[in-house]
Amino acid sequence: ALQSRGCRVQIWTAHYDPARCFAETRGLSVRRAGGWLPRSLWGRGHALCAAVRMAFVALYVLLLSGEQVDAFVCDQVSACIPVLRLARTHKKVLFYCHFPDQLLTQRESLLKRIYRLPLDWLEEYTTGMADCIVVNSHFTASVFKDTFKSLSHINPDVLYPSLNASSFERVVPEDMADLIPKKKFLFLSINRYERKKDLALALEALHELRGRLDSHEWNEVLLVMAGGYDKRVLENVEHYEELKRLAAKLSINDHVIFLRSFSDEQKISLYSNSVCVLYTPSNEHFGIVPLEAMYMRCPVIAVNSGGPLESVLHNVTGFLCDPLPTQFSEAMEKIVSDPLLKDTMGAAGRARVMEKFSSEAFTEQLYQYICRLTQ
């Protein structure tokens, strides 16, 4: 977005793998520092390690990179903001808060609660040091206000993530006939293999759907569970196996295909051949998958909380349901019983994305923030 407005953009991060990344980043200047620092301490302390890694990256940029910078954009981890403010010539910082980190963890023990106390304080204090704060949805804005009590004087702006529609147009869909058998009703779930994404809801809804259809219709139903998967992340590995066991327990494994990570070409093919996308996370901060699905003229069945309340129009571009298998399966049955819904909802979805979530709108809003910070 910023490059399209003539800005010179450089991305700094601790870890970057060109083989496992968003394709758009391969055309950008991505630099690494501090990748040798651990991501966890014996499987624990991920938040602490993330803060240390980001602070190190910020120090490296200031002291060793030799880069001349006009403004910083920080994403999600705020621990680097006080470091960036140490620059001899102070440059302003925009912080993009996708969700308070302290709400993304369980505190199941006293030791964990004690461990999180200084980290929660650090997140709130360093977030408040940013010169400009934006969030990804009105839902996240309300959570920001409820969580960061000492920042009640700050009203973060909403900057909706956009869809890079041109990337969808450039990509040639991959023929997946060897992976995905041809079915009339292909349902799709796209999300990382993480327990908080509630992927089990999609499997349980499919099981419920079986009881709503006759045998001929059921034989034409297939669910593809396509998930981001990193073998370095223990939860990805464990949850993938948990979901396979659940599919077997529900006796639906003949109607489910699990994909671990996938190429952009495969993703476009999946969207193009699906009658509907199931989006199962509750209280999702925003969620880019519903935008992708709607742009690809694919109806969305999503949980009626969080970001989908702002992206999906109920009964127009899809269905918003309670996170219950019965409600999801009822919406899925509507898609099966009325083939025209795919076309009418799909067209409405494409129009909504182009009107409200275009890259042009995102670019203009972000560029204005940067202009104000650098004046």
Buried (B, 14 or more C-beta within 10 A) or exposed (E): BBEEBEBEEEEBBBEBEEEEEEBEEEEEEBBEBBEEBEBBEEEEBBBBBBBBBBBBBBBBBBEEBEEEBEBBBBBEBBBBBBBBBEBEEEBBBBBBBBBBBBEEBEEEEEEEEEBBEEBBEBBBBBBBBBBBBBBBBBBBBEBBBEBBEEBEEBEBEBBBBBBBBEBBEEBEBBEBEEBBEEBEBBBBBBBBBBEBBBBBBBBBBBBBBBEBBEEEBBBBBBBBBBBBBBEEBEBBBEBBEBBBEBBEEBEBBEBBBBBBBBEBBBBBBBBEBBBBBBBBBBBBBBBBBBBBBBBBBBBBBBBBBBBBBBBBBEEBBBBBBEBBBEBBBBBBBBBBEEEEBBEEBBEBBBBBBBEEBBBEBBBEBBBEBBEEBEE
